[in-house]
Amino acid sequence: MNEKSILIILGGTWHDFDGFTTVLRPVFEDAGYRVTPTYDFDVLTRLGGSDYDVTLLYTCVGEVRDDPDAKTAPGFSEAQVTGLLEWVRAGGGLLAAHAATVAGQSSPVLKALLGGVFVTHPPQFAFTVYPLYREHPITAGIEAFTVRDELYVQAYDATVEIHAVTIDRGVAYPMVWSRCEGQGRVAHVALGHGPEVWNLPPYQRLMLQAANWLSEQRDGE
């Protein structure tokens, strides 16, 4: 099997994008992936001619926010969204991590592609993530684990397949979901604001297994 490749798109507001890459890059590299991080959103317009198996969005864009440390543009351009959509439909794998769904607030196309959109979150607190009983390759072998993180409240499409949830004050919220788009696949992991989460072995396994599932349809190419 050929070496697989992950493109990590970074940028936006209120998150340590470089820190995320520092922790997660070796997780993927140790599993045999070639990892390319970038803050250049325009690379999305050139995905069709690339050899990337997975595009990982660790971004927080789409809202107008007064963040002096913001990196890159406030949102994705129509050309960038179109490039990403066409690449996924042609068989690419898209992993939307944590705040990536914020982009759906300003792009109906991205909202549909990702399967949902960020609405709000309370201040960080400790909560437990429960994989669903029906096992899926993304959550295989992962037992319930506790994180201190932002609990994302999201509006999600009824057709997404939910793989893990958390429960707060009697309400269940999806933490991991997936969907198909054309010949490609999309997965979303809502966890991951900072190093307290990134360094957890269950989180790292979740992200790696999501990447494996997203890219597996290319193994036979």
N, C-alpha and C positions, 0 to 999 in steps of 0.2 A: 504494500500500500504506500502511495506517495505521501510525502510530508504534507501535513495540512497547515493552513495559514489563517491567522486571525488578524483582521484590521480593527483597531480600537479607535473609535471616533470620540474625541474629548472636547469639552468646552461648555461655557455657559456661566452660571452663577452659583454661589453658595455651596460649592463642593470642592474638595481637594482632589482634583483630577490627576495631578502627578502622583499623589499618594496612592490612589487607586491602582494606577499602572505599576507602581513600584511593588505593591503587594501581589497583584494578580498576574503580572507578566510571568514571573517564574513558575507559577502554578501551571500555566498553559505550556510554557517551554519545557518543563520537566515531563510533561505528557507527550512531548514530541511535536508541538505546534511551533510554527514560525510566527512571531508576534510583531506587528507593525503599529505603533501608536502614532496618532497625528491629531493636531488641532485644525487641520485644513479640511473644512466641510466640502470643498469642491472636489475632493477625491471621490465623493459619492456620484459625481457625474461621469466618472471614468471606470466605474465598477465593471461595466460590461466587457472591458478588455483586460480585466485583472484575473489573477489566479486565486483570489481569496475564497476560502470556504465559508467563513463566518465573518460578519460585520457585527461588532459589539458597540452599541451606543451607550457610553457613559457620559451623558450630557444633561444639562438643565437649561433648556432654552424655550422661548415661546412667550414668556411673560415679560412685561416691562418692569425692571427692578433696579433700584438704586444700589448697585453693588460695585464699588470702585475696583474690586479685584476680579471682575468678570473677564473671562477670556473668550475671544472670538465673537462672532456676530450674535445678535439677539435671537435669531431663529434660522431655520433652514429655508433656502430659496426654493422656488417652484422647480427649478432645474435639478437641484440636489435631491428633492423629494422624489421627483420622477425617476431619476437615475437609480435611487435605492429601490423604489417599487418595481421597476422593470428587472433589476438584477435579482430580487427575491423571486419574482414570478418565473424567471428563467431557471430557477433551481438553487438560488443562494439561501444561506441561513442567517437570520437576523436575531441577535440577542439584545434585547432592550433591558438595560440594567437600571434599577432604582429610578432616578428622576427622568429617565429618557421619555416617559409617557407625558411629561409636562409639555413636550413639543406638540402633542395632539390638541392643545388648547388653541393654537394658532393655525393648525393644518388639519382639516377634516380628512385628507388623504392619509396622513400619518396616523391619525386616530383610528381609522379603519384598519390600516396595515398592522398596527401594534395590538389591536383588539381592545383598546381602552384608553382612558385619559385620566391623568391625575386631577383630583378635586381639592384635597386638603390633607393636612396631617397635624396631629397634636404634637406637643413637645415630646422629645425622646423619652421613652420609658422602657422597662423590661417587659417583653411579652414572649410567648411561646409559639413557635411555628410547627404546625402539624401536617405532615404529609398525608394525603388521602389514602384510604385502604386500598383502592385500586392502583396497583403499582404501575409506574411509568418509568422509562429509561432515565428521565431527568431526575427523579427522586429515588431511584432504586437503591436500597441499602441505607437510606437516610432515615434516622429516627427523629422524633420530635426533639427540637432544641430551642433553647432560650437565647434571645438577643436583646441588647439595648439599642434601639434604633428608632427611626421615624416610622410610625405605622401609617402606611399610605392608604388613604380612602380614595377609591377610584370608581369611575363609571366605566363598566366593562360590558362588552358585547355578550349577549346570551349564548353565542355559539362557541366561545372560547372553551377549551378544556382546562379545567382547574386541577392543579396537582398538589397544592398545599395552601393552607389557610391559617389565620390566627383568629382568636375570639376575644373581643373586648366588650364588656358590659352587655353580654348576651347576643352580640352581633358577630357573624363570621365575615372576615374580609379575605379575599384571595391574595396570596403572597407570590404564587407562581402559577402561570398559565401558559398555554401554547395554542397555536392555530396554524393552519396551512394557507398558503397564498400561491395559487398557480402550482408550479412544480417545486416551490420553495417552502420553507418552514420559518415560523416566528416563535420565539419564546420570550417571556417577560419574567424577571425576578425582581420583585419590588423592594427587596432588602438591599442594604449596602450604602448607608450614608457615610460611614467612617471606619477607621481601623479597628474599632471594637467588633465590628461585624466582619470586615474583610479578612481578619486573621483567624476567624473561627474555622476549624476543619470542616464542619458540615456545610458552611457557606461556600468554601472553596470547592468542595466536592459537588455541590449543587451547580455552581457556575461551570465547572469542567464537564459534568455530565450533560448540562444543557448544550454546551458547545459540541460535544460528541454527537448528541442526537440531531442537532441542526445540520451537521456536516455529513452524517452517515449516508445520505442518499447519493453522495458523490463518490462513494468508495468504488462503485462499479464503473465509473466513467474512465 
